[in-house]
Amino acid sequence: QVQLQESGPGLVKPSQTLSLTCTVSGGSISSGGYYWSWIRQHPGKGLEWIGYIYYSGSTYYNPSLKSRVTISVDTSKNQFSLKLSSVTAADTAVYYCARGDFWSGYLDYWGQGTLVTVSS
Amino acid sequence: QSALTQPASVSGSPGQSITISCTGTSSDVGGYNYVSWYQQHPGKAPKLMIYEVSNRPSGVPDRFSGSKSGNTASLTISGLQAEDEADYYCSSYTSSSTLLFGGGTKLTVL
């Protein structure tokens, strides 16, 4: 059973960089066949896809966030990470990591989510 | 990219059937059979309910079904149960190799 767990600071100051890591257990990121994704949900709002990465390092990002987002992968630790720069209060959200099917993109395993608040 | 269009809310009584629509464009919903649906209960992570338009993952009751016509996909829940009350989101792969979510639909079981 694949499990994903987000970790990182719950509070980030405005203009700083939000950094989160997703640790995958029960399966190898390097096995291929899946994209490793980040999704966020603003309080009381809907889901917003941030981007995903393949184990080889290929990435795709939401055009609206592309200038501020970097997703990377560390196959040796079976982890992938999110960095979002120049954050504002509008980036306050629950951030989820998830596994996505390589061909059709459906997200079959999700982490529990972590709330990141942007505030001074 | 604009979010896929879903109704904000739907409701139904136990035992009834409801359908939630998800409208996109030919660059996403209409262009690929890669629509998925997620159920989210308050405070919980989303759960995959339907993938590739009409396929159910193991463990999802067959009361849940999906379909697509043109640029609109639909999720139907038959034999509505109290536990089905949740938010539902559609998602589609796009021609830009990105993912797009719908705005979400709140299902109320009366």
Interface residues (C-beta under 8 A of the other chain):
Chain A: S37 I39 K45 G46 L47 E48 W49 Y52 Y60 Y61 N62 P63 S64 Y96 G100 D101 W103 S104 G105 Y106 L107 D108 W110 G111 Q112 G113
Chain B: Q1 A3 Y32 N33 Y34 S36 Y38 A45 P46 K47 L48 Y51 E52 P57 Y89 S91 Y93 S96 S97 T98 L99 L100 F101 G102 G103 G104
